[in-house]
């Protein structure tokens, strides 16, 4: 095993992969959102160096997946890669993808699910199922997929589910009475994004509570500020102005604090993905919110109680079951 790296905000996934190589080797890892230039693509490309058995790339665009597959082959041509067609904004697509996974006879178990895919959009849009787009793509699709393939996950000797969230969860609690933003009347893109990121954290808490007794570990991961494809599509001056306005609305400390420091690199942004997926010492912290390669302090001002409450988590689980039209009894 490589010597232990320092675990902090500057740690890179390239430093962690050799350290966790024995934990990564021969694992089957399913990752959503692996388009080139994003966190998911860099994550799978980097862990490929340690010899996982399979890397499953789940997404809408097979051509983009092929680009990521080429990067994986450059890291380690021995790793087997499979594309899973998945549109998280369509419950039908999610069900079809789950049925395909469950039918794979050559993959008996999935060791790690990394629910990495995410969108942000200033325009109010509904999916084909009638859900606000962030809610569907960032939460409901992952909720349904994860639960539908759970029988593939639990047979693993060390099953894990990783939900990629964001510090932006501070921008909105889950809006139980108005999750669809009153047909757009109460909509703001960042609040919709914040609601979905709070949901990612709450889902991890529920999975840990419901399935921890069966060996499942679940965590939410905050990569930090990384210039990915999402940020590249935004009007950044307006984005930061809106963030401050929402933080002031909620009385969040961030709106009244001058912050220094720039964006993380992809190497730094994916470090906590690797830590969450493969660190062997996290069992005592099942359901936790992780950032900068450590378990976050829940008393930190930037971590909001609405995203760490087991009561909110159970409320969201029940609502999510209702919205996807299926109960999952564990």
C-alpha positions as semicolon CSV with decimal commas, in nm:
position;residue;x (nm);y (nm);z (nm)
1;X;0,000;0,000;0,000
2;X;0,122;0,351;-0,079
3;X;0,199;0,584;0,209
4;X;-0,101;0,769;0,351
5;X;-0,160;1,107;0,185
6;X;-0,271;1,418;0,369
7;X;-0,651;1,440;0,362
8;X;-0,762;1,798;0,307
9;X;-0,905;2,035;0,047
10;X;-0,598;2,006;-0,178
11;X;-0,581;1,625;-0,181
12;X;-0,619;1,480;-0,530
13;X;-0,780;1,161;-0,650
14;X;-0,448;1,075;-0,817
15;X;-0,287;1,070;-0,471
16;X;-0,565;0,859;-0,318
17;X;-0,600;0,589;-0,584
18;X;-0,259;0,426;-0,515
19;X;-0,335;0,439;-0,142
20;X;-0,673;0,266;-0,187
21;X;-0,556;0,040;-0,471
22;X;-0,630;-0,282;-0,281
23;X;-0,984;-0,160;-0,207
24;X;-1,046;-0,062;-0,570
25;X;-0,903;-0,370;-0,738
26;X;-1,166;-0,606;-0,884
27;X;-1,457;-0,383;-0,776
28;X;-1,761;-0,316;-0,994
29;X;-1,844;0,054;-0,996
30;X;-2,150;0,214;-1,159
31;X;-2,124;0,590;-1,207
32;X;-2,386;0,826;-1,348
33;X;-2,285;1,142;-1,531
34;X;-1,954;1,051;-1,693
35;X;-1,937;1,300;-1,980
36;X;-1,585;1,426;-2,060
37;X;-1,483;1,733;-1,862
38;X;-1,691;1,643;-1,558
39;X;-1,625;1,493;-1,218
40;X;-1,769;1,154;-1,306
41;X;-1,543;1,108;-1,607
42;X;-1,231;1,202;-1,416
43;X;-1,329;0,977;-1,126
44;X;-1,365;0,663;-1,340
45;X;-1,057;0,745;-1,545
46;X;-0,849;0,777;-1,228
47;X;-0,973;0,469;-1,043
48;X;-0,915;0,266;-1,360
49;X;-0,543;0,277;-1,275
50;X;-0,607;0,050;-0,974
51;X;-0,772;-0,229;-1,173
52;X;-1,144;-0,239;-1,096
53;X;-1,322;-0,533;-1,260
54;X;-1,590;-0,326;-1,431
55;X;-1,664;0,043;-1,477
56;X;-2,026;0,101;-1,577
57;X;-2,088;0,440;-1,738
58;X;-2,453;0,545;-1,709
59;X;-2,581;0,834;-1,916
60;X;-2,781;0,954;-2,213
61;X;-2,509;1,000;-2,472
62;X;-2,322;0,694;-2,597
63;X;-2,075;0,907;-2,796
64;X;-1,967;1,096;-2,486
65;X;-1,939;0,766;-2,301
66;X;-1,709;0,640;-2,577
67;X;-1,478;0,937;-2,517
68;X;-1,465;0,855;-2,147
69;X;-1,410;0,488;-2,229
70;X;-1,109;0,588;-2,440
71;X;-0,968;0,781;-2,144
72;X;-1,020;0,475;-1,923
73;X;-0,839;0,258;-2,176
74;X;-0,549;0,502;-2,171
75;X;-0,534;0,466;-1,792
76;X;-0,567;0,087;-1,794
77;X;-0,665;-0,106;-2,108
78;X;-0,739;-0,416;-1,899
79;X;-1,045;-0,265;-1,728
80;X;-1,380;-0,375;-1,866
81;X;-1,621;-0,092;-1,944
82;X;-1,993;-0,101;-2,017
83;X;-2,228;0,179;-2,121
84;X;-2,573;0,190;-1,961
85;X;-2,824;0,408;-2,141
86;X;-2,997;0,618;-1,877
87;X;-3,201;0,935;-1,886
88;X;-3,257;1,038;-1,525
89;X;-3,531;1,280;-1,632
90;X;-3,751;0,990;-1,742
91;X;-3,880;0,735;-1,492
92;X;-3,944;0,495;-1,782
93;X;-3,581;0,523;-1,892
94;X;-3,467;0,462;-1,534
95;X;-3,683;0,150;-1,510
96;X;-3,548;0,020;-1,842
97;X;-3,189;0,082;-1,731
98;X;-3,251;-0,095;-1,399
99;X;-3,406;-0,394;-1,576
100;X;-3,098;-0,418;-1,797
101;X;-2,863;-0,408;-1,497
102;X;-3,062;-0,672;-1,312
103;X;-3,047;-0,899;-1,617
104;X;-2,669;-0,893;-1,648
105;X;-2,552;-1,249;-1,589
106;X;-2,183;-1,161;-1,612
107;X;-2,197;-0,908;-1,328
108;X;-2,324;-1,074;-1,013
109;X;-2,289;-0,772;-0,785
110;X;-2,226;-0,400;-0,803
111;X;-1,993;-0,288;-0,528
112;X;-2,029;0,089;-0,557
113;X;-2,295;0,318;-0,705
114;X;-2,180;0,675;-0,753
115;X;-2,483;0,896;-0,818
116;X;-2,277;1,174;-0,971
117;X;-2,493;1,314;-1,252
118;X;-2,649;1,653;-1,199
119;X;-2,798;1,947;-1,385
120;X;-2,861;2,312;-1,313
121;X;-3,095;2,529;-1,514
122;X;-3,221;2,885;-1,472
123;X;-3,527;2,812;-1,687
124;X;-3,829;2,638;-1,536
125;X;-3,889;2,308;-1,711
126;X;-4,092;1,998;-1,639
127;X;-3,992;1,646;-1,733
128;X;-4,208;1,405;-1,928
129;X;-4,336;1,278;-1,591
130;X;-4,435;1,628;-1,480
131;X;-4,155;1,694;-1,230
132;X;-3,937;2,002;-1,202
133;X;-3,619;1,916;-1,387
134;X;-3,366;1,941;-1,102
135;X;-3,588;1,730;-0,879
136;X;-3,611;1,459;-1,143
137;X;-3,253;1,448;-1,272
138;X;-3,068;1,512;-0,947
139;X;-3,286;1,318;-0,704
140;X;-3,584;1,113;-0,821
141;X;-3,400;0,938;-1,103
142;X;-3,118;0,837;-0,871
143;X;-3,361;0,738;-0,598
144;X;-3,549;0,505;-0,831
145;X;-3,242;0,357;-1,002
146;X;-3,060;0,289;-0,676
147;X;-3,356;0,113;-0,521
148;X;-3,445;-0,087;-0,832
149;X;-3,095;-0,235;-0,855
150;X;-3,044;-0,279;-0,481
151;X;-3,065;-0,656;-0,518
152;X;-2,753;-0,629;-0,736
153;X;-2,576;-0,413;-0,477
154;X;-2,641;-0,591;-0,148
155;X;-2,466;-0,916;-0,251
156;X;-2,137;-0,721;-0,262
157;X;-1,901;-0,787;0,028
158;X;-1,886;-0,412;0,091
159;X;-2,172;-0,231;-0,088
160;X;-2,171;0,148;-0,102
161;X;-2,389;0,423;-0,247
162;X;-2,234;0,765;-0,297
163;X;-2,457;1,067;-0,368
164;X;-2,273;1,369;-0,504
165;X;-2,425;1,675;-0,344
166;X;-2,307;2,035;-0,307
167;X;-2,257;2,315;-0,060
168;X;-2,546;2,465;-0,256
169;X;-2,780;2,257;-0,039
170;X;-2,773;2,570;0,180
171;X;-2,980;2,747;-0,087
172;X;-3,299;2,553;-0,012
173;X;-3,446;2,292;0,217
174;X;-3,664;2,030;0,057
175;X;-3,994;2,205;-0,024
176;X;-4,241;1,933;0,070
177;X;-4,551;2,141;-0,002
178;X;-4,413;2,304;-0,316
179;X;-4,145;2,077;-0,465
180;X;-4,261;2,166;-0,819
181;X;-4,247;2,542;-0,747
182;X;-4,617;2,610;-0,800
183;X;-4,599;2,547;-1,176
184;X;-4,308;2,788;-1,199
185;X;-4,461;3,075;-1,000
186;X;-4,219;3,033;-0,709
187;X;-3,928;2,909;-0,918
188;X;-3,566;3,016;-0,896
189;X;-3,304;2,796;-1,060
190;X;-3,066;2,803;-0,766
191;X;-3,336;2,722;-0,514
192;X;-3,442;2,428;-0,730
193;X;-3,081;2,314;-0,748
194;X;-3,043;2,362;-0,373
195;X;-3,356;2,158;-0,303
196;X;-3,219;1,871;-0,511
197;X;-2,882;1,884;-0,336
198;X;-3,051;1,872;0,005
199;X;-3,240;1,569;-0,127
200;X;-2,912;1,396;-0,216
201;X;-2,797;1,430;0,146
202;X;-3,127;1,313;0,290
203;X;-3,138;1,008;0,063
204;X;-2,796;0,896;0,189
205;X;-2,918;0,925;0,548
206;X;-3,223;0,710;0,470
207;X;-3,022;0,443;0,289
208;X;-2,783;0,419;0,584
209;X;-3,072;0,391;0,830
210;X;-3,271;0,138;0,629
211;X;-2,993;-0,080;0,489
212;X;-2,696;-0,027;0,718
213;X;-2,796;-0,341;0,905
214;X;-2,750;-0,533;0,579
215;X;-2,400;-0,398;0,525
216;X;-2,472;-0,101;0,299
217;X;-2,274;0,218;0,351
218;X;-2,418;0,539;0,205
219;X;-2,265;0,885;0,200
220;X;-2,321;1,224;0,043
221;X;-2,014;1,393;-0,102
222;X;-1,944;1,761;-0,149
223;X;-1,671;1,797;-0,414
224;X;-1,615;2,166;-0,347
225;X;-1,614;2,448;-0,603
226;X;-1,496;2,291;-0,929
227;X;-1,513;2,445;-1,276
228;X;-1,702;2,165;-1,449
229;X;-1,939;2,163;-1,747
230;X;-2,219;2,289;-1,521
231;X;-2,038;2,609;-1,422
232;X;-1,916;2,661;-1,778
233;X;-2,278;2,701;-1,894
234;X;-2,367;2,965;-1,634
235;X;-2,350;3,344;-1,638
236;X;-2,105;3,346;-1,345
237;X;-2,147;3,710;-1,232
238;X;-2,526;3,664;-1,219
239;X;-2,481;3,321;-1,059
240;X;-2,273;3,455;-0,769
241;X;-2,502;3,755;-0,725
242;X;-2,803;3,525;-0,701
243;X;-2,625;3,294;-0,456
244;X;-2,552;3,585;-0,221
245;X;-2,913;3,706;-0,246
246;X;-3,049;3,361;-0,155
247;X;-2,799;3,320;0,128
248;X;-2,912;3,653;0,272
249;X;-3,274;3,543;0,244
250;X;-3,196;3,237;0,457
251;X;-2,964;3,426;0,689
252;X;-2,678;3,202;0,581
253;X;-2,335;3,297;0,707
254;X;-2,191;3,272;0,355
255;X;-2,370;3,590;0,245
256;X;-2,197;3,790;0,517
257;X;-1,850;3,637;0,488
258;X;-1,578;3,737;0,246
259;X;-1,436;3,420;0,100
260;X;-1,093;3,374;-0,044
261;X;-0,951;3,099;-0,258
262;X;-1,029;2,981;-0,607
263;X;-1,184;2,679;-0,768
264;X;-1,064;2,325;-0,724
265;X;-0,920;2,122;-1,008
266;X;-1,092;1,806;-1,129
267;X;-0,816;1,612;-0,954
268;X;-0,902;1,780;-0,623
269;X;-1,278;1,775;-0,682
270;X;-1,288;1,398;-0,729
271;X;-1,073;1,316;-0,424
272;X;-1,373;1,294;-0,192
273;X;-1,547;1,066;-0,445
274;X;-1,257;0,823;-0,406
275;X;-1,245;0,866;-0,028
276;X;-1,619;0,798;0,007
277;X;-1,620;0,500;-0,227
278;X;-1,314;0,318;-0,095
279;X;-1,191;0,435;0,245
280;X;-1,214;0,131;0,477
281;X;-1,266;0,331;0,796
282;X;-1,600;0,501;0,727
283;X;-1,842;0,239;0,862
284;X;-1,883;0,425;1,191
285;X;-2,007;0,729;0,998
286;X;-2,274;0,569;0,781
287;X;-2,501;0,830;0,621
288;X;-2,252;1,113;0,673
289;X;-2,187;1,420;0,460
290;X;-1,825;1,419;0,344
291;X;-1,607;1,701;0,214
292;X;-1,236;1,758;0,165
293;X;-1,178;1,386;0,233
294;X;-1,320;1,386;0,584
295;X;-1,649;1,354;0,768
296;X;-1,800;1,701;0,788
297;X;-1,862;1,869;1,120
298;X;-2,241;1,906;1,146
299;X;-2,196;2,221;1,357
300;X;-2,027;2,400;1,068
301;X;-2,236;2,695;0,952
302;X;-2,234;2,583;0,589
303;X;-2,405;2,252;0,675
304;X;-2,775;2,310;0,711
305;X;-2,987;2,110;0,955
306;X;-3,262;2,064;0,697
307;X;-3,025;1,838;0,501
308;X;-2,902;1,636;0,798
309;X;-3,229;1,562;0,978
310;X;-3,340;1,197;0,995
311;X;-3,699;1,319;1,021
312;X;-3,667;1,517;0,696
313;X;-3,494;1,215;0,543
314;X;-3,783;0,984;0,624
315;X;-4,037;1,238;0,499
316;X;-3,849;1,265;0,170
317;X;-3,821;0,887;0,136
318;X;-4,197;0,848;0,170
319;X;-4,266;1,133;-0,071
320;X;-4,014;0,997;-0,323
321;X;-4,184;0,657;-0,314
322;X;-4,514;0,830;-0,382
323;X;-4,373;1,034;-0,670
324;X;-4,208;0,739;-0,846
325;X;-4,509;0,519;-0,775
326;X;-4,329;0,238;-0,598
327;X;-4,256;0,145;-0,236
328;X;-3,928;-0,010;-0,124
329;X;-3,960;-0,206;0,197
330;X;-3,633;-0,285;0,368
